[in-house]
Amino acid sequence: MIQDITLSQNKEYRNWVKELKQRYLSARLKASVDANRTLLEYY
């Protein structure tokens, strides 16, 4: 548990988690756009 507190206070770790979240959201949005584009082309 002490290690968890240390990680949450580590600036590099927080920045890494923030970047990871942004990459995930960006990839999710891109996948949605691609899927919608394909559906529109189909119809």
Predicted model as a PDB file, atoms N, CA, C, CB and O in Angstrom, pLDDT in the B-factor column:
MODEL        1                                                                  
ATOM      1  N   MET A   1       0.823  -1.195   0.000  1.00 54.00           N  
ATOM      2  CA  MET A   1       0.000   0.000   0.000  1.00 54.00           C  
ATOM      3  C   MET A   1       0.862   1.251   0.000  1.00 54.00           C  
ATOM      4  CB  MET A   1      -0.933   0.003   1.200  1.00 54.00           C  
ATOM      5  O   MET A   1       0.504   2.249  -0.625  1.00 54.00           O  
ATOM      6  N   ILE A   2       1.980   1.209   0.687  1.00 62.00           N  
ATOM      7  CA  ILE A   2       2.881   2.357   0.694  1.00 62.00           C  
ATOM      8  C   ILE A   2       3.392   2.627  -0.721  1.00 62.00           C  
ATOM      9  CB  ILE A   2       4.063   2.119   1.663  1.00 62.00           C  
ATOM     10  O   ILE A   2       3.560   3.782  -1.111  1.00 62.00           O  
ATOM     11  N   GLN A   3       3.639   1.565  -1.487  1.00 61.00           N  
ATOM     12  CA  GLN A   3       4.105   1.726  -2.861  1.00 61.00           C  
ATOM     13  C   GLN A   3       3.038   2.424  -3.702  1.00 61.00           C  
ATOM     14  CB  GLN A   3       4.467   0.357  -3.476  1.00 61.00           C  
ATOM     15  O   GLN A   3       3.381   3.233  -4.564  1.00 61.00           O  
ATOM     16  N   ASP A   4       1.768   2.139  -3.480  1.00 63.00           N  
ATOM     17  CA  ASP A   4       0.687   2.791  -4.212  1.00 63.00           C  
ATOM     18  C   ASP A   4       0.676   4.294  -3.959  1.00 63.00           C  
ATOM     19  CB  ASP A   4      -0.660   2.184  -3.822  1.00 63.00           C  
ATOM     20  O   ASP A   4       0.491   5.081  -4.888  1.00 63.00           O  
ATOM     21  N   ILE A   5       0.870   4.687  -2.730  1.00 70.00           N  
ATOM     22  CA  ILE A   5       0.897   6.111  -2.389  1.00 70.00           C  
ATOM     23  C   ILE A   5       2.087   6.774  -3.073  1.00 70.00           C  
ATOM     24  CB  ILE A   5       0.969   6.314  -0.848  1.00 70.00           C  
ATOM     25  O   ILE A   5       1.966   7.884  -3.592  1.00 70.00           O  
ATOM     26  N   THR A   6       3.218   6.112  -3.077  1.00 80.00           N  
ATOM     27  CA  THR A   6       4.403   6.662  -3.713  1.00 80.00           C  
ATOM     28  C   THR A   6       4.184   6.818  -5.213  1.00 80.00           C  
ATOM     29  CB  THR A   6       5.617   5.774  -3.441  1.00 80.00           C  
ATOM     30  O   THR A   6       4.578   7.833  -5.786  1.00 80.00           O  
ATOM     31  N   LEU A   7       3.564   5.832  -5.859  1.00 76.00           N  
ATOM     32  CA  LEU A   7       3.296   5.924  -7.290  1.00 76.00           C  
ATOM     33  C   LEU A   7       2.340   7.059  -7.605  1.00 76.00           C  
ATOM     34  CB  LEU A   7       2.731   4.613  -7.806  1.00 76.00           C  
ATOM     35  O   LEU A   7       2.543   7.785  -8.578  1.00 76.00           O  
ATOM     36  N   SER A   8       1.308   7.222  -6.804  1.00 76.00           N  
ATOM     37  CA  SER A   8       0.320   8.261  -7.073  1.00 76.00           C  
ATOM     38  C   SER A   8       0.916   9.659  -6.920  1.00 76.00           C  
ATOM     39  CB  SER A   8      -0.877   8.100  -6.144  1.00 76.00           C  
ATOM     40  O   SER A   8       0.388  10.623  -7.473  1.00 76.00           O  
ATOM     41  N   GLN A   9       1.994   9.770  -6.185  1.00 85.00           N  
ATOM     42  CA  GLN A   9       2.637  11.065  -6.002  1.00 85.00           C  
ATOM     43  C   GLN A   9       3.778  11.286  -6.990  1.00 85.00           C  
ATOM     44  CB  GLN A   9       3.155  11.189  -4.585  1.00 85.00           C  
ATOM     45  O   GLN A   9       4.336  12.381  -7.055  1.00 85.00           O  
ATOM     46  N   ASN A  10       4.127  10.258  -7.758  1.00 89.00           N  
ATOM     47  CA  ASN A  10       5.211  10.347  -8.716  1.00 89.00           C  
ATOM     48  C   ASN A  10       4.728  11.092  -9.960  1.00 89.00           C  
ATOM     49  CB  ASN A  10       5.736   8.939  -9.083  1.00 89.00           C  
ATOM     50  O   ASN A  10       3.795  10.652 -10.632  1.00 89.00           O  
ATOM     51  N   LYS A  11       5.371  12.227 -10.262  1.00 91.00           N  
ATOM     52  CA  LYS A  11       4.937  13.070 -11.386  1.00 91.00           C  
ATOM     53  C   LYS A  11       5.099  12.343 -12.724  1.00 91.00           C  
ATOM     54  CB  LYS A  11       5.736  14.384 -11.405  1.00 91.00           C  
ATOM     55  O   LYS A  11       4.223  12.449 -13.582  1.00 91.00           O  
ATOM     56  N   GLU A  12       6.173  11.627 -12.918  1.00 92.00           N  
ATOM     57  CA  GLU A  12       6.393  10.891 -14.162  1.00 92.00           C  
ATOM     58  C   GLU A  12       5.312   9.831 -14.358  1.00 92.00           C  
ATOM     59  CB  GLU A  12       7.788  10.238 -14.164  1.00 92.00           C  
ATOM     60  O   GLU A  12       4.805   9.661 -15.467  1.00 92.00           O  
ATOM     61  N   TYR A  13       4.961   9.126 -13.303  1.00 92.00           N  
ATOM     62  CA  TYR A  13       3.915   8.099 -13.379  1.00 92.00           C  
ATOM     63  C   TYR A  13       2.569   8.723 -13.726  1.00 92.00           C  
ATOM     64  CB  TYR A  13       3.812   7.330 -12.050  1.00 92.00           C  
ATOM     65  O   TYR A  13       1.840   8.205 -14.572  1.00 92.00           O  
ATOM     66  N   ARG A  14       2.243   9.826 -13.080  1.00 92.00           N  
ATOM     67  CA  ARG A  14       0.972  10.499 -13.370  1.00 92.00           C  
ATOM     68  C   ARG A  14       0.919  10.976 -14.815  1.00 92.00           C  
ATOM     69  CB  ARG A  14       0.764  11.684 -12.422  1.00 92.00           C  
ATOM     70  O   ARG A  14      -0.117  10.864 -15.470  1.00 92.00           O  
ATOM     71  N   ASN A  15       2.030  11.507 -15.314  1.00 95.00           N  
ATOM     72  CA  ASN A  15       2.074  11.945 -16.710  1.00 95.00           C  
ATOM     73  C   ASN A  15       1.918  10.758 -17.654  1.00 95.00           C  
ATOM     74  CB  ASN A  15       3.388  12.684 -17.003  1.00 95.00           C  
ATOM     75  O   ASN A  15       1.251  10.870 -18.683  1.00 95.00           O  
ATOM     76  N   TRP A  16       2.524   9.629 -17.317  1.00 95.00           N  
ATOM     77  CA  TRP A  16       2.421   8.421 -18.139  1.00 95.00           C  
ATOM     78  C   TRP A  16       0.970   7.928 -18.182  1.00 95.00           C  
ATOM     79  CB  TRP A  16       3.353   7.310 -17.590  1.00 95.00           C  
ATOM     80  O   TRP A  16       0.464   7.567 -19.244  1.00 95.00           O  
ATOM     81  N   VAL A  17       0.319   7.916 -17.043  1.00 95.00           N  
ATOM     82  CA  VAL A  17      -1.081   7.486 -16.980  1.00 95.00           C  
ATOM     83  C   VAL A  17      -1.956   8.448 -17.778  1.00 95.00           C  
ATOM     84  CB  VAL A  17      -1.568   7.405 -15.509  1.00 95.00           C  
ATOM     85  O   VAL A  17      -2.861   8.018 -18.493  1.00 95.00           O  
ATOM     86  N   LYS A  18      -1.691   9.739 -17.660  1.00 96.00           N  
ATOM     87  CA  LYS A  18      -2.461  10.738 -18.402  1.00 96.00           C  
ATOM     88  C   LYS A  18      -2.292  10.539 -19.911  1.00 96.00           C  
ATOM     89  CB  LYS A  18      -2.024  12.164 -17.998  1.00 96.00           C  
ATOM     90  O   LYS A  18      -3.266  10.591 -20.662  1.00 96.00           O  
ATOM     91  N   GLU A  19      -1.061  10.311 -20.345  1.00 98.00           N  
ATOM     92  CA  GLU A  19      -0.804  10.079 -21.768  1.00 98.00           C  
ATOM     93  C   GLU A  19      -1.473   8.788 -22.242  1.00 98.00           C  
ATOM     94  CB  GLU A  19       0.711  10.018 -22.036  1.00 98.00           C  
ATOM     95  O   GLU A  19      -2.018   8.739 -23.345  1.00 98.00           O  
ATOM     96  N   LEU A  20      -1.434   7.754 -21.419  1.00 98.00           N  
ATOM     97  CA  LEU A  20      -2.067   6.483 -21.756  1.00 98.00           C  
ATOM     98  C   LEU A  20      -3.578   6.660 -21.933  1.00 98.00           C  
ATOM     99  CB  LEU A  20      -1.775   5.435 -20.667  1.00 98.00           C  
ATOM    100  O   LEU A  20      -4.163   6.114 -22.869  1.00 98.00           O  
ATOM    101  N   LYS A  21      -4.201   7.414 -21.042  1.00 98.00           N  
ATOM    102  CA  LYS A  21      -5.634   7.682 -21.149  1.00 98.00           C  
ATOM    103  C   LYS A  21      -5.949   8.428 -22.440  1.00 98.00           C  
ATOM    104  CB  LYS A  21      -6.122   8.490 -19.938  1.00 98.00           C  
ATOM    105  O   LYS A  21      -6.922   8.109 -23.123  1.00 98.00           O  
ATOM    106  N   GLN A  22      -5.122   9.426 -22.775  1.00 98.00           N  
ATOM    107  CA  GLN A  22      -5.343  10.192 -23.996  1.00 98.00           C  
ATOM    108  C   GLN A  22      -5.217   9.307 -25.231  1.00 98.00           C  
ATOM    109  CB  GLN A  22      -4.357  11.354 -24.079  1.00 98.00           C  
ATOM    110  O   GLN A  22      -6.015   9.420 -26.161  1.00 98.00           O  
ATOM    111  N   ARG A  23      -4.224   8.430 -25.244  1.00 98.00           N  
ATOM    112  CA  ARG A  23      -4.050   7.517 -26.374  1.00 98.00           C  
ATOM    113  C   ARG A  23      -5.248   6.585 -26.509  1.00 98.00           C  
ATOM    114  CB  ARG A  23      -2.761   6.700 -26.211  1.00 98.00           C  
ATOM    115  O   ARG A  23      -5.711   6.315 -27.617  1.00 98.00           O  
ATOM    116  N   TYR A  24      -5.742   6.099 -25.386  1.00 98.00           N  
ATOM    117  CA  TYR A  24      -6.899   5.202 -25.394  1.00 98.00           C  
ATOM    118  C   TYR A  24      -8.128   5.915 -25.956  1.00 98.00           C  
ATOM    119  CB  TYR A  24      -7.189   4.682 -23.972  1.00 98.00           C  
ATOM    120  O   TYR A  24      -8.821   5.380 -26.820  1.00 98.00           O  
ATOM    121  N   LEU A  25      -8.393   7.126 -25.461  1.00 98.00           N  
ATOM    122  CA  LEU A  25      -9.556   7.871 -25.924  1.00 98.00           C  
ATOM    123  C   LEU A  25      -9.438   8.224 -27.399  1.00 98.00           C  
ATOM    124  CB  LEU A  25      -9.736   9.136 -25.099  1.00 98.00           C  
ATOM    125  O   LEU A  25     -10.425   8.177 -28.133  1.00 98.00           O  
ATOM    126  N   SER A  26      -8.245   8.574 -27.830  1.00 98.00           N  
ATOM    127  CA  SER A  26      -8.019   8.905 -29.232  1.00 98.00           C  
ATOM    128  C   SER A  26      -8.252   7.684 -30.119  1.00 98.00           C  
ATOM    129  CB  SER A  26      -6.596   9.447 -29.433  1.00 98.00           C  
ATOM    130  O   SER A  26      -8.889   7.793 -31.167  1.00 98.00           O  
ATOM    131  N   ALA A  27      -7.745   6.532 -29.711  1.00 98.00           N  
ATOM    132  CA  ALA A  27      -7.923   5.302 -30.490  1.00 98.00           C  
ATOM    133  C   ALA A  27      -9.396   4.904 -30.524  1.00 98.00           C  
ATOM    134  CB  ALA A  27      -7.071   4.153 -29.900  1.00 98.00           C  
ATOM    135  O   ALA A  27      -9.892   4.442 -31.552  1.00 98.00           O  
ATOM    136  N   ARG A  28     -10.088   5.078 -29.418  1.00 98.00           N  
ATOM    137  CA  ARG A  28     -11.508   4.744 -29.352  1.00 98.00           C  
ATOM    138  C   ARG A  28     -12.319   5.645 -30.287  1.00 98.00           C  
ATOM    139  CB  ARG A  28     -12.023   4.873 -27.905  1.00 98.00           C  
ATOM    140  O   ARG A  28     -13.221   5.176 -30.982  1.00 98.00           O  
ATOM    141  N   LEU A  29     -11.995   6.930 -30.299  1.00 98.00           N  
ATOM    142  CA  LEU A  29     -12.689   7.862 -31.173  1.00 98.00           C  
ATOM    143  C   LEU A  29     -12.419   7.528 -32.638  1.00 98.00           C  
ATOM    144  CB  LEU A  29     -12.262   9.301 -30.865  1.00 98.00           C  
ATOM    145  O   LEU A  29     -13.337   7.546 -33.458  1.00 98.00           O  
ATOM    146  N   LYS A  30     -11.176   7.228 -32.966  1.00 98.00           N  
ATOM    147  CA  LYS A  30     -10.818   6.876 -34.333  1.00 98.00           C  
ATOM    148  C   LYS A  30     -11.568   5.619 -34.781  1.00 98.00           C  
ATOM    149  CB  LYS A  30      -9.299   6.664 -34.451  1.00 98.00           C  
ATOM    150  O   LYS A  30     -12.054   5.557 -35.910  1.00 98.00           O  
ATOM    151  N   ALA A  31     -11.662   4.630 -33.910  1.00 98.00           N  
ATOM    152  CA  ALA A  31     -12.382   3.405 -34.242  1.00 98.00           C  
ATOM    153  C   ALA A  31     -13.862   3.696 -34.489  1.00 98.00           C  
ATOM    154  CB  ALA A  31     -12.223   2.369 -33.118  1.00 98.00           C  
ATOM    155  O   ALA A  31     -14.458   3.134 -35.408  1.00 98.00           O  
ATOM    156  N   SER A  32     -14.446   4.551 -33.691  1.00 97.00           N  
ATOM    157  CA  SER A  32     -15.859   4.907 -33.870  1.00 97.00           C  
ATOM    158  C   SER A  32     -16.083   5.630 -35.194  1.00 97.00           C  
ATOM    159  CB  SER A  32     -16.342   5.786 -32.707  1.00 97.00           C  
ATOM    160  O   SER A  32     -17.038   5.344 -35.916  1.00 97.00           O  
ATOM    161  N   VAL A  33     -15.199   6.562 -35.500  1.00 97.00           N  
ATOM    162  CA  VAL A  33     -15.320   7.303 -36.750  1.00 97.00           C  
ATOM    163  C   VAL A  33     -15.177   6.359 -37.940  1.00 97.00           C  
ATOM    164  CB  VAL A  33     -14.263   8.422 -36.823  1.00 97.00           C  
ATOM    165  O   VAL A  33     -15.952   6.442 -38.893  1.00 97.00           O  
ATOM    166  N   ASP A  34     -14.199   5.469 -37.890  1.00 97.00           N  
ATOM    167  CA  ASP A  34     -13.999   4.506 -38.978  1.00 97.00           C  
ATOM    168  C   ASP A  34     -15.212   3.591 -39.150  1.00 97.00           C  
ATOM    169  CB  ASP A  34     -12.747   3.664 -38.716  1.00 97.00           C  
ATOM    170  O   ASP A  34     -15.635   3.305 -40.270  1.00 97.00           O  
ATOM    171  N   ALA A  35     -15.760   3.142 -38.031  1.00 96.00           N  
ATOM    172  CA  ALA A  35     -16.939   2.266 -38.105  1.00 96.00           C  
ATOM    173  C   ALA A  35     -18.131   3.010 -38.697  1.00 96.00           C  
ATOM    174  CB  ALA A  35     -17.297   1.720 -36.708  1.00 96.00           C  
ATOM    175  O   ALA A  35     -18.855   2.461 -39.528  1.00 96.00           O  
ATOM    176  N   ASN A  36     -18.338   4.250 -38.275  1.00 97.00           N  
ATOM    177  CA  ASN A  36     -19.451   5.032 -38.809  1.00 97.00           C  
ATOM    178  C   ASN A  36     -19.254   5.334 -40.291  1.00 97.00           C  
ATOM    179  CB  ASN A  36     -19.608   6.335 -38.025  1.00 97.00           C  
ATOM    180  O   ASN A  36     -20.212   5.309 -41.063  1.00 97.00           O  
ATOM    181  N   ARG A  37     -18.030   5.616 -40.683  1.00 96.00           N  
ATOM    182  CA  ARG A  37     -17.752   5.884 -42.095  1.00 96.00           C  
ATOM    183  C   ARG A  37     -18.084   4.655 -42.939  1.00 96.00           C  
ATOM    184  CB  ARG A  37     -16.272   6.291 -42.292  1.00 96.00           C  
ATOM    185  O   ARG A  37     -18.680   4.767 -44.011  1.00 96.00           O  
ATOM    186  N   THR A  38     -17.695   3.495 -42.448  1.00 95.00           N  
ATOM    187  CA  THR A  38     -17.969   2.256 -43.168  1.00 95.00           C  
ATOM    188  C   THR A  38     -19.472   2.007 -43.281  1.00 95.00           C  
ATOM    189  CB  THR A  38     -17.289   1.074 -42.470  1.00 95.00           C  
ATOM    190  O   THR A  38     -19.964   1.602 -44.334  1.00 95.00           O  
ATOM    191  N   LEU A  39     -20.191   2.250 -42.198  1.00 94.00           N  
ATOM    192  CA  LEU A  39     -21.649   2.086 -42.243  1.00 94.00           C  
ATOM    193  C   LEU A  39     -22.293   3.049 -43.239  1.00 94.00           C  
ATOM    194  CB  LEU A  39     -22.249   2.300 -40.852  1.00 94.00           C  
ATOM    195  O   LEU A  39     -23.201   2.662 -43.975  1.00 94.00           O  
ATOM    196  N   LEU A  40     -21.836   4.286 -43.265  1.00 95.00           N  
ATOM    197  CA  LEU A  40     -22.392   5.254 -44.207  1.00 95.00           C  
ATOM    198  C   LEU A  40     -22.102   4.865 -45.644  1.00 95.00           C  
ATOM    199  CB  LEU A  40     -21.840   6.640 -43.927  1.00 95.00           C  
ATOM    200  O   LEU A  40     -22.946   5.043 -46.522  1.00 95.00           O  
ATOM    201  N   GLU A  41     -20.921   4.338 -45.886  1.00 93.00           N  
ATOM    202  CA  GLU A  41     -20.581   3.881 -47.237  1.00 93.00           C  
ATOM    203  C   GLU A  41     -21.455   2.681 -47.637  1.00 93.00           C  
ATOM    204  CB  GLU A  41     -19.077   3.502 -47.317  1.00 93.00           C  
ATOM    205  O   GLU A  41     -21.846   2.542 -48.796  1.00 93.00           O  
ATOM    206  N   TYR A  42     -21.747   1.837 -46.672  1.00 89.00           N  
ATOM    207  CA  TYR A  42     -22.568   0.668 -46.936  1.00 89.00           C  
ATOM    208  C   TYR A  42     -23.982   1.069 -47.345  1.00 89.00           C  
ATOM    209  CB  TYR A  42     -22.609  -0.234 -45.711  1.00 89.00           C  
ATOM    210  O   TYR A  42     -24.555   0.509 -48.279  1.00 89.00           O  
ATOM    211  N   TYR A  43     -24.535   2.048 -46.627  1.00 87.00           N  
ATOM    212  CA  TYR A  43     -25.906   2.470 -46.912  1.00 87.00           C  
ATOM    213  C   TYR A  43     -25.924   3.364 -48.128  1.00 87.00           C  
ATOM    214  CB  TYR A  43     -26.525   3.196 -45.705  1.00 87.00           C  
ATOM    215  O   TYR A  43     -26.989   3.829 -48.537  1.00 87.00           O  
TER     216      TYR A  43                                                      
ENDMDL                                                                          
END                                                                             
